[in-house]
């Protein structure tokens, strides 16, 4: 079971070295996750069974 569901992930970036100012005092690396936009017109559900 994963913490990050790949169906909800829109974009991800991993940066090392010098960071943009919006990441503050990151020392070794920044993993930036962006989620997909939702659908306001239709309800959608997903389920996962772990045995």
PDBQT receptor file of N, H, CA, C and O in Angstrom, charges set to zero:
ATOM      1  N   UNK A   1       0.852  -1.164   0.000  1.00  0.00    +0.000 N 
ATOM      2  CA  UNK A   1       0.000   0.000   0.000  1.00  0.00    +0.000 C 
ATOM      3  C   UNK A   1       0.904   1.235   0.000  1.00  0.00    +0.000 C 
ATOM      4  O   UNK A   1       1.824   1.336   0.811  1.00  0.00    +0.000 OA
ATOM      5  N   UNK A   2       0.642   2.155  -0.895  1.00  0.00    +0.000 N 
ATOM      6  H   UNK A   2      -0.105   2.073  -1.554  1.00  0.00    +0.000 HD
ATOM      7  CA  UNK A   2       1.446   3.360  -1.019  1.00  0.00    +0.000 C 
ATOM      8  C   UNK A   2       0.755   4.545  -0.366  1.00  0.00    +0.000 C 
ATOM      9  O   UNK A   2      -0.472   4.584  -0.269  1.00  0.00    +0.000 OA
ATOM     10  N   UNK A   3       1.540   5.501   0.078  1.00  0.00    +0.000 N 
ATOM     11  H   UNK A   3       2.537   5.469   0.000  1.00  0.00    +0.000 HD
ATOM     12  CA  UNK A   3       0.991   6.731   0.630  1.00  0.00    +0.000 C 
ATOM     13  C   UNK A   3       0.533   7.648  -0.496  1.00  0.00    +0.000 C 
ATOM     14  O   UNK A   3      -0.487   8.325  -0.369  1.00  0.00    +0.000 OA
ATOM     15  N   UNK A   4       1.278   7.675  -1.595  1.00  0.00    +0.000 N 
ATOM     16  H   UNK A   4       2.107   7.124  -1.698  1.00  0.00    +0.000 HD
ATOM     17  CA  UNK A   4       0.961   8.531  -2.736  1.00  0.00    +0.000 C 
ATOM     18  C   UNK A   4       0.257   7.692  -3.794  1.00  0.00    +0.000 C 
ATOM     19  O   UNK A   4       0.836   6.745  -4.327  1.00  0.00    +0.000 OA
ATOM     20  N   UNK A   5      -0.976   8.033  -4.095  1.00  0.00    +0.000 N 
ATOM     21  H   UNK A   5      -1.447   8.802  -3.662  1.00  0.00    +0.000 HD
ATOM     22  CA  UNK A   5      -1.748   7.310  -5.097  1.00  0.00    +0.000 C 
ATOM     23  C   UNK A   5      -1.416   7.887  -6.470  1.00  0.00    +0.000 C 
ATOM     24  O   UNK A   5      -1.577   9.089  -6.679  1.00  0.00    +0.000 OA
ATOM     25  N   UNK A   6      -0.958   7.062  -7.409  1.00  0.00    +0.000 N 
ATOM     26  H   UNK A   6      -0.827   6.085  -7.239  1.00  0.00    +0.000 HD
ATOM     27  CA  UNK A   6      -0.561   7.549  -8.725  1.00  0.00    +0.000 C 
ATOM     28  C   UNK A   6      -1.739   8.036  -9.560  1.00  0.00    +0.000 C 
ATOM     29  O   UNK A   6      -1.528   8.736 -10.550  1.00  0.00    +0.000 OA
ATOM     30  N   UNK A   7      -2.968   7.690  -9.196  1.00  0.00    +0.000 N 
ATOM     31  H   UNK A   7      -3.139   7.121  -8.392  1.00  0.00    +0.000 HD
ATOM     32  CA  UNK A   7      -4.147   8.175  -9.920  1.00  0.00    +0.000 C 
ATOM     33  C   UNK A   7      -4.460   9.626  -9.580  1.00  0.00    +0.000 C 
ATOM     34  O   UNK A   7      -5.145  10.303 -10.346  1.00  0.00    +0.000 OA
ATOM     35  N   UNK A   8      -3.970  10.111  -8.451  1.00  0.00    +0.000 N 
ATOM     36  H   UNK A   8      -3.413   9.561  -7.828  1.00  0.00    +0.000 HD
ATOM     37  CA  UNK A   8      -4.222  11.479  -8.038  1.00  0.00    +0.000 C 
ATOM     38  C   UNK A   8      -3.062  12.417  -8.343  1.00  0.00    +0.000 C 
ATOM     39  O   UNK A   8      -3.201  13.635  -8.234  1.00  0.00    +0.000 OA
ATOM     40  N   UNK A   9      -1.920  11.856  -8.726  1.00  0.00    +0.000 N 
ATOM     41  H   UNK A   9      -1.807  10.867  -8.815  1.00  0.00    +0.000 HD
ATOM     42  CA  UNK A   9      -0.717  12.649  -8.942  1.00  0.00    +0.000 C 
ATOM     43  C   UNK A   9      -0.724  13.262 -10.336  1.00  0.00    +0.000 C 
ATOM     44  O   UNK A   9      -0.887  12.560 -11.333  1.00  0.00    +0.000 OA
ATOM     45  N   UNK A  10      -0.544  14.587 -10.393  1.00  0.00    +0.000 N 
ATOM     46  H   UNK A  10      -0.411  15.157  -9.582  1.00  0.00    +0.000 HD
ATOM     47  CA  UNK A  10      -0.500  15.272 -11.670  1.00  0.00    +0.000 C 
ATOM     48  C   UNK A  10       0.918  15.462 -12.161  1.00  0.00    +0.000 C 
ATOM     49  O   UNK A  10       1.216  15.167 -13.318  1.00  0.00    +0.000 OA
ATOM     50  N   UNK A  11       1.798  15.951 -11.300  1.00  0.00    +0.000 N 
ATOM     51  H   UNK A  11       1.555  16.191 -10.360  1.00  0.00    +0.000 HD
ATOM     52  CA  UNK A  11       3.169  16.251 -11.691  1.00  0.00    +0.000 C 
ATOM     53  C   UNK A  11       4.055  16.140 -10.458  1.00  0.00    +0.000 C 
ATOM     54  O   UNK A  11       3.619  16.434  -9.345  1.00  0.00    +0.000 OA
ATOM     55  N   UNK A  12       5.287  15.719 -10.657  1.00  0.00    +0.000 N 
ATOM     56  H   UNK A  12       5.641  15.481 -11.562  1.00  0.00    +0.000 HD
ATOM     57  CA  UNK A  12       6.237  15.669  -9.554  1.00  0.00    +0.000 C 
ATOM     58  C   UNK A  12       7.601  16.105 -10.053  1.00  0.00    +0.000 C 
ATOM     59  O   UNK A  12       7.991  15.798 -11.180  1.00  0.00    +0.000 OA
ATOM     60  N   UNK A  13       8.319  16.823  -9.208  1.00  0.00    +0.000 N 
ATOM     61  H   UNK A  13       8.002  17.073  -8.292  1.00  0.00    +0.000 HD
ATOM     62  CA  UNK A  13       9.660  17.295  -9.522  1.00  0.00    +0.000 C 
ATOM     63  C   UNK A  13      10.566  17.018  -8.331  1.00  0.00    +0.000 C 
ATOM     64  O   UNK A  13      10.170  17.220  -7.183  1.00  0.00    +0.000 OA
ATOM     65  N   UNK A  14      11.768  16.561  -8.603  1.00  0.00    +0.000 N 
ATOM     66  H   UNK A  14      12.090  16.398  -9.536  1.00  0.00    +0.000 HD
ATOM     67  CA  UNK A  14      12.777  16.381  -7.571  1.00  0.00    +0.000 C 
ATOM     68  C   UNK A  14      13.937  17.298  -7.897  1.00  0.00    +0.000 C 
ATOM     69  O   UNK A  14      14.513  17.217  -8.982  1.00  0.00    +0.000 OA
ATOM     70  N   UNK A  15      14.284  18.175  -6.959  1.00  0.00    +0.000 N 
ATOM     71  H   UNK A  15      13.816  18.241  -6.078  1.00  0.00    +0.000 HD
ATOM     72  CA  UNK A  15      15.342  19.147  -7.197  1.00  0.00    +0.000 C 
ATOM     73  C   UNK A  15      16.445  18.979  -6.160  1.00  0.00    +0.000 C 
ATOM     74  O   UNK A  15      16.177  18.780  -4.976  1.00  0.00    +0.000 OA
ATOM     75  N   UNK A  16      17.671  19.059  -6.617  1.00  0.00    +0.000 N 
ATOM     76  H   UNK A  16      17.889  19.220  -7.580  1.00  0.00    +0.000 HD
ATOM     77  CA  UNK A  16      18.822  19.042  -5.722  1.00  0.00    +0.000 C 
ATOM     78  C   UNK A  16      19.666  20.277  -6.014  1.00  0.00    +0.000 C 
ATOM     79  O   UNK A  16      19.571  20.865  -7.091  1.00  0.00    +0.000 OA
ATOM     80  N   UNK A  17      20.472  20.653  -5.070  1.00  0.00    +0.000 N 
ATOM     81  H   UNK A  17      20.549  20.175  -4.195  1.00  0.00    +0.000 HD
ATOM     82  CA  UNK A  17      21.334  21.823  -5.261  1.00  0.00    +0.000 C 
ATOM     83  C   UNK A  17      20.654  23.104  -4.824  1.00  0.00    +0.000 C 
ATOM     84  O   UNK A  17      20.059  23.153  -3.748  1.00  0.00    +0.000 OA
ATOM     85  N   UNK A  18      20.734  24.143  -5.645  1.00  0.00    +0.000 N 
ATOM     86  H   UNK A  18      21.218  24.103  -6.519  1.00  0.00    +0.000 HD
ATOM     87  CA  UNK A  18      20.137  25.441  -5.323  1.00  0.00    +0.000 C 
ATOM     88  C   UNK A  18      18.631  25.390  -5.607  1.00  0.00    +0.000 C 
ATOM     89  O   UNK A  18      18.202  24.912  -6.657  1.00  0.00    +0.000 OA
ATOM     90  N   UNK A  19      17.844  25.890  -4.658  1.00  0.00    +0.000 N 
ATOM     91  H   UNK A  19      18.192  26.279  -3.805  1.00  0.00    +0.000 HD
ATOM     92  CA  UNK A  19      16.388  25.829  -4.772  1.00  0.00    +0.000 C 
ATOM     93  C   UNK A  19      15.810  27.213  -4.991  1.00  0.00    +0.000 C 
ATOM     94  O   UNK A  19      16.426  28.212  -4.620  1.00  0.00    +0.000 OA
ATOM     95  N   UNK A  20      14.617  27.280  -5.599  1.00  0.00    +0.000 N 
ATOM     96  H   UNK A  20      14.116  26.468  -5.901  1.00  0.00    +0.000 HD
ATOM     97  CA  UNK A  20      13.914  28.558  -5.666  1.00  0.00    +0.000 C 
ATOM     98  C   UNK A  20      13.542  29.047  -4.261  1.00  0.00    +0.000 C 
ATOM     99  O   UNK A  20      13.516  28.257  -3.318  1.00  0.00    +0.000 OA
ATOM    100  N   UNK A  21      13.258  30.331  -4.122  1.00  0.00    +0.000 N 
ATOM    101  H   UNK A  21      13.279  30.972  -4.889  1.00  0.00    +0.000 HD
ATOM    102  CA  UNK A  21      13.001  30.927  -2.805  1.00  0.00    +0.000 C 
ATOM    103  C   UNK A  21      11.772  30.352  -2.123  1.00  0.00    +0.000 C 
ATOM    104  O   UNK A  21      11.715  30.357  -0.894  1.00  0.00    +0.000 OA
ATOM    105  N   UNK A  22      10.777  29.854  -2.864  1.00  0.00    +0.000 N 
ATOM    106  H   UNK A  22      10.823  29.850  -3.863  1.00  0.00    +0.000 HD
ATOM    107  CA  UNK A  22       9.546  29.367  -2.226  1.00  0.00    +0.000 C 
ATOM    108  C   UNK A  22       9.751  28.074  -1.437  1.00  0.00    +0.000 C 
ATOM    109  O   UNK A  22       8.825  27.649  -0.747  1.00  0.00    +0.000 OA
ATOM    110  N   UNK A  23      10.915  27.430  -1.503  1.00  0.00    +0.000 N 
ATOM    111  H   UNK A  23      11.668  27.776  -2.064  1.00  0.00    +0.000 HD
ATOM    112  CA  UNK A  23      11.164  26.208  -0.743  1.00  0.00    +0.000 C 
ATOM    113  C   UNK A  23      11.939  26.444   0.543  1.00  0.00    +0.000 C 
ATOM    114  O   UNK A  23      12.260  25.488   1.249  1.00  0.00    +0.000 OA
ATOM    115  N   UNK A  24      12.244  27.683   0.860  1.00  0.00    +0.000 N 
ATOM    116  H   UNK A  24      11.983  28.460   0.287  1.00  0.00    +0.000 HD
ATOM    117  CA  UNK A  24      12.870  28.005   2.140  1.00  0.00    +0.000 C 
ATOM    118  C   UNK A  24      14.279  27.466   2.268  1.00  0.00    +0.000 C 
ATOM    119  O   UNK A  24      15.098  27.626   1.364  1.00  0.00    +0.000 OA
ATOM    120  N   UNK A  25      14.561  26.824   3.394  1.00  0.00    +0.000 N 
ATOM    121  H   UNK A  25      13.896  26.693   4.129  1.00  0.00    +0.000 HD
ATOM    122  CA  UNK A  25      15.917  26.382   3.714  1.00  0.00    +0.000 C 
ATOM    123  C   UNK A  25      16.123  24.901   3.424  1.00  0.00    +0.000 C 
ATOM    124  O   UNK A  25      16.650  24.182   4.272  1.00  0.00    +0.000 OA
ATOM    125  N   UNK A  26      15.721  24.427   2.248  1.00  0.00    +0.000 N 
ATOM    126  H   UNK A  26      15.293  25.011   1.558  1.00  0.00    +0.000 HD
ATOM    127  CA  UNK A  26      15.980  23.036   1.893  1.00  0.00    +0.000 C 
ATOM    128  C   UNK A  26      17.467  22.803   1.737  1.00  0.00    +0.000 C 
ATOM    129  O   UNK A  26      18.133  23.558   1.029  1.00  0.00    +0.000 OA
ATOM    130  N   UNK A  27      18.008  21.776   2.380  1.00  0.00    +0.000 N 
ATOM    131  H   UNK A  27      17.466  21.163   2.955  1.00  0.00    +0.000 HD
ATOM    132  CA  UNK A  27      19.454  21.577   2.361  1.00  0.00    +0.000 C 
ATOM    133  C   UNK A  27      19.865  20.578   1.275  1.00  0.00    +0.000 C 
ATOM    134  O   UNK A  27      20.740  20.881   0.464  1.00  0.00    +0.000 OA
ATOM    135  N   UNK A  28      19.246  19.395   1.249  1.00  0.00    +0.000 N 
ATOM    136  H   UNK A  28      18.535  19.150   1.908  1.00  0.00    +0.000 HD
ATOM    137  CA  UNK A  28      19.754  18.375   0.347  1.00  0.00    +0.000 C 
ATOM    138  C   UNK A  28      18.856  18.110  -0.854  1.00  0.00    +0.000 C 
ATOM    139  O   UNK A  28      19.366  17.816  -1.935  1.00  0.00    +0.000 OA
ATOM    140  N   UNK A  29      17.542  18.202  -0.706  1.00  0.00    +0.000 N 
ATOM    141  H   UNK A  29      17.127  18.440   0.172  1.00  0.00    +0.000 HD
ATOM    142  CA  UNK A  29      16.662  17.925  -1.830  1.00  0.00    +0.000 C 
ATOM    143  C   UNK A  29      15.228  18.325  -1.544  1.00  0.00    +0.000 C 
ATOM    144  O   UNK A  29      14.803  18.391  -0.391  1.00  0.00    +0.000 OA
ATOM    145  N   UNK A  30      14.488  18.591  -2.611  1.00  0.00    +0.000 N 
ATOM    146  H   UNK A  30      14.833  18.538  -3.548  1.00  0.00    +0.000 HD
ATOM    147  CA  UNK A  30      13.077  18.952  -2.502  1.00  0.00    +0.000 C 
ATOM    148  C   UNK A  30      12.299  18.081  -3.467  1.00  0.00    +0.000 C 
ATOM    149  O   UNK A  30      12.655  17.981  -4.641  1.00  0.00    +0.000 OA
ATOM    150  N   UNK A  31      11.239  17.447  -2.983  1.00  0.00    +0.000 N 
ATOM    151  H   UNK A  31      10.950  17.527  -2.029  1.00  0.00    +0.000 HD
ATOM    152  CA  UNK A  31      10.354  16.630  -3.817  1.00  0.00    +0.000 C 
ATOM    153  C   UNK A  31       9.024  17.354  -3.875  1.00  0.00    +0.000 C 
ATOM    154  O   UNK A  31       8.283  17.376  -2.892  1.00  0.00    +0.000 OA
ATOM    155  N   UNK A  32       8.713  17.949  -5.021  1.00  0.00    +0.000 N 
ATOM    156  H   UNK A  32       9.314  17.931  -5.819  1.00  0.00    +0.000 HD
ATOM    157  CA  UNK A  32       7.522  18.769  -5.204  1.00  0.00    +0.000 C 
ATOM    158  C   UNK A  32       6.433  17.927  -5.863  1.00  0.00    +0.000 C 
ATOM    159  O   UNK A  32       6.612  17.450  -6.983  1.00  0.00    +0.000 OA
ATOM    160  N   UNK A  33       5.299  17.739  -5.171  1.00  0.00    +0.000 N 
ATOM    161  H   UNK A  33       5.153  18.127  -4.261  1.00  0.00    +0.000 HD
ATOM    162  CA  UNK A  33       4.184  16.948  -5.694  1.00  0.00    +0.000 C 
ATOM    163  C   UNK A  33       3.005  17.862  -6.001  1.00  0.00    +0.000 C 
ATOM    164  O   UNK A  33       2.620  18.690  -5.175  1.00  0.00    +0.000 OA
ATOM    165  N   UNK A  34       2.444  17.711  -7.173  1.00  0.00    +0.000 N 
ATOM    166  H   UNK A  34       2.756  17.038  -7.844  1.00  0.00    +0.000 HD
ATOM    167  CA  UNK A  34       1.243  18.460  -7.546  1.00  0.00    +0.000 C 
ATOM    168  C   UNK A  34       0.135  17.451  -7.831  1.00  0.00    +0.000 C 
ATOM    169  O   UNK A  34       0.328  16.496  -8.584  1.00  0.00    +0.000 OA
ATOM    170  N   UNK A  35      -1.023  17.675  -7.220  1.00  0.00    +0.000 N 
ATOM    171  H   UNK A  35      -1.179  18.451  -6.609  1.00  0.00    +0.000 HD
ATOM    172  CA  UNK A  35      -2.157  16.784  -7.431  1.00  0.00    +0.000 C 
ATOM    173  C   UNK A  35      -2.990  17.256  -8.610  1.00  0.00    +0.000 C 
ATOM    174  O   UNK A  35      -2.970  18.434  -8.965  1.00  0.00    +0.000 OA
ATOM    175  N   UNK A  36      -3.727  16.324  -9.217  1.00  0.00    +0.000 N 
ATOM    176  H   UNK A  36      -3.744  15.366  -8.928  1.00  0.00    +0.000 HD
ATOM    177  CA  UNK A  36      -4.607  16.660 -10.331  1.00  0.00    +0.000 C 
ATOM    178  C   UNK A  36      -5.777  17.496  -9.839  1.00  0.00    +0.000 C 
ATOM    179  O   UNK A  36      -6.143  17.449  -8.665  1.00  0.00    +0.000 OA
ATOM    180  N   UNK A  37      -6.354  18.258 -10.751  1.00  0.00    +0.000 N 
ATOM    181  H   UNK A  37      -6.057  18.296 -11.705  1.00  0.00    +0.000 HD
ATOM    182  CA  UNK A  37      -7.572  19.004 -10.433  1.00  0.00    +0.000 C 
ATOM    183  C   UNK A  37      -8.741  18.039 -10.353  1.00  0.00    +0.000 C 
ATOM    184  O   UNK A  37      -8.802  17.063 -11.100  1.00  0.00    +0.000 OA
ATOM    185  N   UNK A  38      -9.656  18.309  -9.457  1.00  0.00    +0.000 N 
ATOM    186  H   UNK A  38      -9.607  19.102  -8.850  1.00  0.00    +0.000 HD
ATOM    187  CA  UNK A  38     -10.829  17.458  -9.303  1.00  0.00    +0.000 C 
ATOM    188  C   UNK A  38     -11.887  17.761 -10.350  1.00  0.00    +0.000 C 
ATOM    189  O   UNK A  38     -11.752  18.713 -11.119  1.00  0.00    +0.000 OA
ATOM    190  N   UNK A  39     -12.933  16.961 -10.380  1.00  0.00    +0.000 N 
ATOM    191  H   UNK A  39     -13.043  16.188  -9.755  1.00  0.00    +0.000 HD
ATOM    192  CA  UNK A  39     -14.046  17.140 -11.294  1.00  0.00    +0.000 C 
ATOM    193  C   UNK A  39     -15.237  17.647 -10.488  1.00  0.00    +0.000 C 
ATOM    194  O   UNK A  39     -15.852  16.861  -9.769  1.00  0.00    +0.000 OA
ATOM    195  N   UNK A  40     -15.588  18.939 -10.581  1.00  0.00    +0.000 N 
ATOM    196  H   UNK A  40     -15.087  19.577 -11.166  1.00  0.00    +0.000 HD
ATOM    197  CA  UNK A  40     -16.686  19.469  -9.771  1.00  0.00    +0.000 C 
ATOM    198  C   UNK A  40     -18.072  19.052 -10.252  1.00  0.00    +0.000 C 
ATOM    199  O   UNK A  40     -19.055  19.272  -9.545  1.00  0.00    +0.000 OA
ATOM    200  N   UNK A  41     -18.172  18.456 -11.439  1.00  0.00    +0.000 N 
ATOM    201  H   UNK A  41     -17.373  18.277 -12.014  1.00  0.00    +0.000 HD
ATOM    202  CA  UNK A  41     -19.483  18.122 -12.001  1.00  0.00    +0.000 C 
ATOM    203  C   UNK A  41     -19.898  16.673 -11.753  1.00  0.00    +0.000 C 
ATOM    204  O   UNK A  41     -21.080  16.351 -11.867  1.00  0.00    +0.000 OA
ATOM    205  N   UNK A  42     -18.970  15.807 -11.422  1.00  0.00    +0.000 N 
ATOM    206  H   UNK A  42     -18.010  16.068 -11.330  1.00  0.00    +0.000 HD
ATOM    207  CA  UNK A  42     -19.281  14.383 -11.267  1.00  0.00    +0.000 C 
ATOM    208  C   UNK A  42     -18.503  13.817 -10.091  1.00  0.00    +0.000 C 
ATOM    209  O   UNK A  42     -17.300  14.054  -9.979  1.00  0.00    +0.000 OA
ATOM    210  N   UNK A  43     -19.160  13.079  -9.218  1.00  0.00    +0.000 N 
ATOM    211  H   UNK A  43     -20.137  12.886  -9.309  1.00  0.00    +0.000 HD
ATOM    212  CA  UNK A  43     -18.477  12.403  -8.116  1.00  0.00    +0.000 C 
ATOM    213  C   UNK A  43     -17.843  11.112  -8.614  1.00  0.00    +0.000 C 
ATOM    214  O   UNK A  43     -18.486  10.307  -9.287  1.00  0.00    +0.000 OA
ATOM    215  N   UNK A  44     -16.586  10.933  -8.277  1.00  0.00    +0.000 N 
ATOM    216  H   UNK A  44     -16.064  11.588  -7.730  1.00  0.00    +0.000 HD
ATOM    217  CA  UNK A  44     -15.875   9.718  -8.650  1.00  0.00    +0.000 C 
ATOM    218  C   UNK A  44     -15.232   9.130  -7.404  1.00  0.00    +0.000 C 
ATOM    219  O   UNK A  44     -14.759   9.867  -6.539  1.00  0.00    +0.000 OA
ATOM    220  N   UNK A  45     -15.215   7.810  -7.309  1.00  0.00    +0.000 N 
ATOM    221  H   UNK A  45     -15.599   7.211  -8.012  1.00  0.00    +0.000 HD
ATOM    222  CA  UNK A  45     -14.670   7.129  -6.143  1.00  0.00    +0.000 C 
ATOM    223  C   UNK A  45     -13.698   6.059  -6.596  1.00  0.00    +0.000 C 
ATOM    224  O   UNK A  45     -13.786   5.550  -7.714  1.00  0.00    +0.000 OA
ATOM    225  N   UNK A  46     -12.776   5.727  -5.717  1.00  0.00    +0.000 N 
ATOM    226  H   UNK A  46     -12.704   6.140  -4.810  1.00  0.00    +0.000 HD
ATOM    227  CA  UNK A  46     -11.856   4.632  -5.963  1.00  0.00    +0.000 C 
ATOM    228  C   UNK A  46     -11.672   3.854  -4.659  1.00  0.00    +0.000 C 
ATOM    229  O   UNK A  46     -11.778   4.422  -3.572  1.00  0.00    +0.000 OA
ATOM    230  N   UNK A  47     -11.402   2.576  -4.773  1.00  0.00    +0.000 N 
ATOM    231  H   UNK A  47     -11.316   2.116  -5.657  1.00  0.00    +0.000 HD
ATOM    232  CA  UNK A  47     -11.216   1.740  -3.591  1.00  0.00    +0.000 C 
ATOM    233  C   UNK A  47     -10.022   0.816  -3.810  1.00  0.00    +0.000 C 
ATOM    234  O   UNK A  47      -9.672   0.484  -4.943  1.00  0.00    +0.000 OA
ATOM    235  N   UNK A  48      -9.413   0.413  -2.714  1.00  0.00    +0.000 N 
ATOM    236  H   UNK A  48      -9.697   0.683  -1.794  1.00  0.00    +0.000 HD
ATOM    237  CA  UNK A  48      -8.277  -0.499  -2.786  1.00  0.00    +0.000 C 
ATOM    238  C   UNK A  48      -8.429  -1.544  -1.699  1.00  0.00    +0.000 C 
ATOM    239  O   UNK A  48      -8.715  -1.224  -0.546  1.00  0.00    +0.000 OA
ATOM    240  N   UNK A  49      -8.239  -2.777  -2.073  1.00  0.00    +0.000 N 
ATOM    241  H   UNK A  49      -8.007  -3.037  -3.010  1.00  0.00    +0.000 HD
ATOM    242  CA  UNK A  49      -8.346  -3.891  -1.123  1.00  0.00    +0.000 C 
ATOM    243  C   UNK A  49      -6.947  -4.458  -0.902  1.00  0.00    +0.000 C 
ATOM    244  O   UNK A  49      -6.253  -4.819  -1.852  1.00  0.00    +0.000 OA
ATOM    245  N   UNK A  50      -6.547  -4.531   0.356  1.00  0.00    +0.000 N 
ATOM    246  H   UNK A  50      -7.111  -4.238   1.128  1.00  0.00    +0.000 HD
ATOM    247  CA  UNK A  50      -5.243  -5.078   0.711  1.00  0.00    +0.000 C 
ATOM    248  C   UNK A  50      -5.489  -6.334   1.538  1.00  0.00    +0.000 C 
ATOM    249  O   UNK A  50      -6.216  -6.299   2.531  1.00  0.00    +0.000 OA
ATOM    250  N   UNK A  51      -4.893  -7.418   1.135  1.00  0.00    +0.000 N 
ATOM    251  H   UNK A  51      -4.302  -7.447   0.328  1.00  0.00    +0.000 HD
ATOM    252  CA  UNK A  51      -5.076  -8.664   1.883  1.00  0.00    +0.000 C 
ATOM    253  C   UNK A  51      -3.786  -9.179   2.407  1.00  0.00    +0.000 C 
ATOM    254  O   UNK A  51      -3.757 -10.221   3.062  1.00  0.00    +0.000 OA
TER     255      UNK A  51
